């Protein structure tokens, strides 16, 4: 499907996004249209897709250009990576939009959990957009944000929920190819599930680049030997869905057509619990990775003490105990 914008350009849309949602998704990367959008976006509304455009490294509110943000009544927010024509790769614009959307979710009391997914197609994401000439050379890549050597930052600081201090649980639904920089999201998701066609690999070494940031992030999720094998094999090997499940890179494999529904179902079950309990749980466990065991236990106790009154006040324990027990076994 093609959507003609105000600037006269046509923009490709996946067939799955045709119909009533087309106007929310087909947004040109065009200064003229961006100004028009800014004129229309006279106030911030959490009920609409509120997005930003880049002015240097600052941003102004308008609709997102590279992602789709949605909220549902069950307190689940859904982020869809939406650059299918570019294999859902990320660029500087997407980095800035992810930093904004993570902050937006962090302070939104109507969101208790998040689903992260990507527009349909062959790719979940191929990482950084290497077709953008500014990203071919690590010394000049725009995704590092700044020209000054010592001012450059890892794109993961923008893309990752944990590096943006978001402790609301993130359920990630991977389909197709998940490569290179796409592992930034895998590294910081709380639950990762994938479809049967999913593959994971890191091509950096094949192209003569050091594979460091994404593999280091993976180190807490899968065994060292698996991290090293992925990093060193590059394009010569891909991890399939069943192997990803075996090495705990993902926690569940579904059929492609069931992936999004299953991810939302998991997120909704989490979102139904008191957010203070789930956020405290996520934060205590993730922060334990950066300290020794004794300090982690001491810090974890403080989170338990902080959350006990607030979380339990939202739950009728007698009612929960009286209900028939409904659960899944996996």
N, C-alpha and C positions, 0 to 999 in steps of 0.2 A: 504494500500500500504506500502511496506517496501523498504527502500533505503539502499544499502550497501555502507559504507563509506570506505575511504582509510585505516582505521585501522582494517577493517574486521568486524566491528560491524554492525548490522542491526538496523534501526531506523524507528519507526512507523510514518506514515503520514496519515492525514485524506484523504478520497477519493477525497474531493473537491480540494485538493492541488496536485493532480496527474498531470502528463503532463509536459509542458514546465517549470512550476514554481518549480518543485520538487527539482532541484539542488540548488535553492535559499533558500529552507526551511529546507531540511534534513541535519542538521549540528550536528555532534556528540559532546558531552561534553567530549572530549578526548584530552589530552595534545599533543599527536603526531599529530593529525589532526589540532589542533590549531596552532602548529608551522608551519605546511605546509601552513595553511591559511595566517599566518603572512608573510611567504616568498612570497606569491603571492600578498598580499596587499601592493604594493610598493608605493602607494600614496592614499590620501583621495579623493574620488570622490562622489559628491552628487548625481550622476546619478545611482550609484549602492547601494546595501545594504552594508553599512559600519558599522561594529559592533566591539565590544571590548570583550576581555577576562580578567578574573580577575587575578591579581598578588597581593595577599594580599588585600588591599583596593584601589590599583591603577589599572589602566586599560591600555591596549594597543589596538590599532586599529586592528580589523579584523571583520569578519561578526558576527552579533549578534547571540547568541545561544538560547535566550528565547523569542524574539519578532521578528516581521517582520516589516520593515520600507519601505514605498513606497511613491513616489510623483507623482502627475499627473499634466497635463498642466494647469488645472484650479486652481492651487496654493493650492491644498488640499493635506496634508500629511496624510497617513493612517498608524496607528500603530495597528498591530494584536498581541495580547498576544498568544504565540504559544508554550504552553506546554500541549497539549491535553491528553497525556498519564498520566499526573499528575493533571488532572482536571483544567488545566490552573492556578494552584496555583503559588504563587511567592516564590522565594528563594533569597539568597543573590545576585546571579548572575543577576537575573532579576531587583532587586533594583538598582544595579549599571548601568545596561543597560538603565533603564528608566531615571536615572539622566543624562546620556550622551545624550539620544535622545531628552529630553526636552531642553537641552542647544543647541543642534544642530538645532532644529526647531526655537528656540528663535532668533538665529542670521542669519537664512536663509531667504533672501529677496524673495525667490521664493515660500515661504509658507506663506499663510495668514490665514489658518484655519486647524483644525486637526480632523480626525475621529479616535476614539479609539474603538476597537472591540476585539473579542476573537475568536480563532479558533473554527470551528463548533464542535458540540457535545452537551452533556447534560449540560455542565457547561460553564457559562461565566468565573467564577473563584470562587474557594472555599477559597480564601484568602491565608494565609501562608501555605507553604508545610509542613504539620505536619508529613508526612512520612519520611522526612529528620530528622534523629535523633537529629540533632543539633538545631532543632526548637521546640522540645517538651516542654522544660523548659524555661520559660520566662527569667530566670537568665542566661542561657547559649545560648539562641537562636542566631544563626549566622546572622539573619536579623536585629539584633540591632547593627551589624557591629563590635563592639569592645568588648573585654573581660572585660576591666575595667568598674566597675559599673557606675561611673560618666562620662564615655566617651560614653556610649550607646546612640543611637539616635532612634527616632521613624522611622520605615520604611516609613511612610508617607512623610518624608522629602525627600526621594528618589523617591517615586512612584507618588506623587502628582504634577501636573503641576504648581499650584499656589505657592506651597512651593519652587518650582524651578524658580519662577519669570517669568513664561511663561504667557503672557497676550494675546496671540493669541487664539481665541475662540476654545474650544474643544467640539465636539459633540460626545457623548458616546452612543454606540448601544449595549444594553444588551439583551442577549438571555439566556434561561435556568436559572441555579442556580447562584445567585450572593450572596455570603455569607461572613460574617466576614470581613477579611482584604480587600476583593474586594471592600468594601464600601469606602476605601481610594480614589479610582478613582471616584466613584459616588459623593463623597463629594466635589471634586474639578473640576468636569466637568461643563461646562456652560449650555449645553443642554443635557438632558438625555432622550433618547427614548428607548423603549423596545419592544420585540415581545410578542405575546399573551401567550407564555409559560414561561415567565420570572417569577422568584420568588426571593424575597429578605428576608434575615434573618441574625441574628447575634447569633451564637451558643455559645459564650464565657461562659455565665453564666451556661449553661448546663454542661460544663466540669469543673466547679469550678473556672473559671477565671473571673476577673473583666472586664466587658464590659465598656470601658471608651473612648479610642481614637477615634474609628469609630463613636460611638454614639454622642460624642461631635462635631465631624465634621458634622454629620447629622443635628445638632440642628439648623443651619441656613437655612436648606432646607425644613424641615417638622416640624409640631407642636410638642411641648415638649411632649405631651401625647403620640404621635405616637412613638417618639424616645424611651421613657421609656418602652412602651409596647413591642417594638421590642427587646430592650436590656434585659428585664426581662423574656420574654417568651422563649428566646433561641430557642432550637430545637422544641419546642412544637407548634410553629406557624410560618407560612410564609406569607409574603405579596405578593399577586398575582398582575398581571399586572393592572387590573382594580382598585384595591385599591391603588396601587402605583400612578396611574393617579389621583385618587380622592384626595389623600393627598399631591399632588405636588412633589412626589419623582421623577416622570417622567413627561414629557410634552406631550407625544404621545405614543400610542400603535399601532403597526403594525402587519401584518402577518409575520411569521418567514421568509418566502421566500422574503419578501420585505424589511427586516430590513436594510441590508447593503446599498442597493440602496437608500433608504430614507435618511439614515444618510449622505451619500455622497452628495445627492441633497441639503440637508440643509446646509452642510458645504460649498458647491460650491457657493450657494447664498450669504453666508457670506463672502467668500473669494473674491467675485467679487467687494466688497466694498473697499474703501481705507483702508489699514491696520492701518494707524495711527488713523482712526476714530474708528475702531472696537477694537483695542488694548487699546486706551484711555478709551473707554466705559467700557470694561471688568475691567480694572485696577481701575477706579474710583469707580465702584460698589462694587468690591470685597474688596477694601481697606476701604470702608465705614463701613464694618462689624466690624472692629476693633477699631472704634472711635465713638464719639458721633455725633449726627445729625449736629450740627453747624460746627464742624471741617470737617465732610464729605462734606458738601456743599461748604465750602471754598476751600478744596482740589479739589473737582470736577470742580469748576470754573477755577482753574489753568489748569487742563487738557483740558478743552474746549478752553481756550486761546492759549495753546500750539498747539493744533491740528487744529484750524480753518483754518490757512493759508495753511498748508501742505495737509490736507485732501481735502479741497475744490478745490485746484489746480488740483487734479486728476479727477475732475468731471465736465463735461459740463452741467451745471444746465439747460440751455435753452433746450438742447437736451433731457434731462431727463423729463422735464416738457412737452415737445411736444409729447413724445411717449405715445402710448396707455397704460393705467394702467393695469398691469397684476399682480394679487396677489391671494393668497389663503385666505379663511376664515376658521378658525378652532374653 
